Amino acid sequence: MRIVLLSTGVAIWTAMAVYWIFATRRAKGGALGESNRSRLLHLSLFWFSVLLALAPGIGPLGERWLPESVGFDAAGLTVQMGGVALYFWARAHMGRFWSGIISSLPDHRLVRGGPYRLLRHPMYAGILAMFLGTAILVGEWRALIALGIVIGAYSRKIRMEERHLRRIFGEEYAAFARECRAVIPWMI
């Protein structure tokens, strides 16, 4: 049973990665709010974290931080599936305004429908939930460390994106920020 759950978790990551790669190729660029160097740093941290979480653990990284149990495995997979569902839902609502890099189009508008009613960054929340679910499902220190790295990477990216969006939308974004949490409803 554990192998099936782990394999499903890897398949979810694979599907998300394939979708993201193809979506990035179709995205239209605009005014950049992020340098190429910054983007490379973020992508490096993200993909390193994915590999760390999913590759076989070696030495202390392969030690368990969570007891092995089908219950934890199922809970982790459920969190991971919820995260990918949130990511795809948010991506669908962002539509043509989505880009893999912090940028804005000349006719850019602030998206406030769907999951953006609850969160300013639901795609990032979905990705973080995927990593959390993976950390629970894998149960080894390597996946928990990957979660920590990706939390740092997305904390940095959110701060940069918030500055860019405040420049673009001004008071409209400031009001959105007052009404809506960044990543976790009713918390942060």
C-alpha positions in Angstrom: 0.0 0.0 0.0 2.8 2.4 0.9 4.4 1.9 -2.6 1.1 2.8 -4.2 0.7 6.0 -2.2 4.3 7.0 -2.7 4.0 6.3 -6.5 0.8 8.4 -6.6 2.6 11.2 -4.8 5.4 11.2 -7.4 2.9 11.0 -10.2 1.2 14.1 -8.9 4.5 16.0 -8.8 5.3 14.8 -12.4 1.9 15.9 -13.7 2.2 19.3 -12.0 5.8 19.7 -13.4 4.8 18.8 -17.0 1.8 21.2 -16.8 4.0 24.0 -15.4 6.7 23.6 -18.1 4.1 23.7 -20.9 2.2 26.6 -19.4 5.4 28.6 -18.9 6.2 28.3 -22.6 2.8 29.7 -23.6 2.8 32.6 -21.0 3.2 36.1 -22.4 5.8 38.2 -20.7 5.3 41.8 -19.7 6.9 44.4 -17.5 9.3 42.4 -15.3 9.2 42.7 -11.6 12.0 40.2 -11.1 15.5 39.9 -12.5 16.7 36.8 -14.3 19.2 36.2 -11.5 16.4 36.2 -8.9 14.3 33.9 -11.1 17.2 31.5 -11.5 17.7 31.5 -7.7 14.0 30.7 -7.1 13.9 28.0 -9.7 17.1 26.4 -8.4 15.7 26.3 -4.8 12.3 24.9 -6.0 13.7 22.1 -8.2 16.4 21.3 -5.6 13.6 20.9 -3.0 11.5 18.7 -5.4 14.6 16.4 -5.9 15.5 16.4 -2.3 11.9 15.5 -1.3 11.5 12.7 -3.9 15.0 11.2 -4.3 15.9 8.3 -2.1 17.3 9.5 1.3 20.9 8.8 2.1 22.3 8.7 5.6 20.6 10.9 8.1 18.5 12.5 5.4 16.8 9.1 4.9 16.0 8.8 8.6 12.3 9.1 9.5 11.0 12.1 11.4 7.5 10.6 11.3 6.5 7.0 12.2 5.8 4.8 9.2 2.0 4.3 9.0 -0.6 4.0 6.2 -2.6 6.7 8.1 0.2 9.3 7.8 0.8 8.2 4.2 -2.9 8.7 3.3 -3.0 12.0 5.1 0.1 13.2 3.3 -1.3 12.2 -0.1 -4.6 13.9 0.7 -2.8 17.2 1.6 -0.7 16.9 -1.5 -3.8 16.3 -3.7 -5.5 19.3 -2.1 -2.4 21.4 -2.8 -2.3 20.5 -6.5 -6.1 21.1 -6.8 -5.7 24.5 -5.2 -2.8 25.3 -7.6 -4.8 24.3 -10.7 -7.9 26.1 -9.5 -5.9 29.3 -8.9 -4.0 29.0 -12.2 -7.4 28.7 -14.0 -8.6 31.9 -12.4 -5.4 33.7 -13.1 -5.8 32.9 -16.8 -3.7 34.9 -19.3 -2.3 37.1 -16.5 -0.2 34.2 -15.2 3.5 34.0 -15.9 6.2 31.9 -14.4 8.1 35.1 -13.6 6.9 38.2 -11.6 5.6 40.4 -14.4 2.6 42.4 -15.5 0.9 42.9 -18.9 -0.1 46.4 -20.2 -3.8 45.6 -19.5 -3.1 43.6 -16.4 -6.0 43.5 -13.8 -6.1 42.3 -10.3 -7.7 38.8 -10.1 -10.1 38.5 -7.1 -12.3 35.6 -8.1 -12.2 31.9 -7.2 -9.5 31.1 -4.6 -8.3 34.8 -4.8 -11.3 35.6 -2.7 -9.6 33.9 0.2 -5.9 34.2 -0.6 -3.6 36.7 -2.4 -1.2 33.8 -3.4 -3.3 30.6 -3.7 -0.9 29.0 -6.3 1.9 29.4 -3.8 -0.3 28.1 -1.0 -1.0 25.1 -3.2 2.7 24.4 -3.9 3.5 24.7 -0.2 0.7 22.3 0.6 2.1 19.9 -2.0 5.5 20.0 -0.2 3.8 19.6 3.2 1.9 16.6 2.0 5.0 15.2 0.5 6.9 15.6 3.8 4.2 13.8 5.6 3.9 11.1 2.9 7.7 10.5 2.6 8.1 10.9 6.4 11.9 11.3 6.1 14.1 14.3 7.1 14.9 15.1 3.5 11.3 15.9 2.7 10.9 18.0 5.8 14.1 19.9 4.9 12.8 20.4 1.4 9.6 21.9 2.9 11.7 24.3 4.9 13.8 25.4 1.9 10.7 26.0 -0.3 9.0 27.9 2.5 12.0 30.3 2.5 12.0 30.5 -1.3 8.3 31.3 -1.5 8.5 33.8 1.4 11.1 35.7 -0.6 9.1 35.5 -3.8 5.9 36.6 -2.1 7.7 39.7 -0.7 9.0 40.6 -4.2 5.6 40.0 -5.9 3.8 42.1 -3.2 6.1 45.0 -3.9 5.5 44.6 -7.7 1.8 44.4 -7.3 1.7 47.4 -5.0 3.6 49.4 -7.7 1.2 48.3 -10.4 -2.2 48.5 -8.6 -1.5 51.0 -5.8 -4.4 51.4 -3.4 -6.4 48.7 -5.1 -3.8 46.1 -4.1 -3.4 47.7 -0.6 -7.1 47.2 -0.1 -6.9 43.6 -1.3 -4.0 43.0 1.1 -6.1 44.3 4.0 -9.1 42.1 3.0 -7.3 38.9 2.1 -4.4 36.8 3.7 -1.3 36.0 1.6 -1.1 32.2 2.0 -3.2 30.8 4.8 -6.8 32.1 5.2 -7.4 33.9 8.5 -3.6 33.6 9.5 -0.9 34.9 7.3 
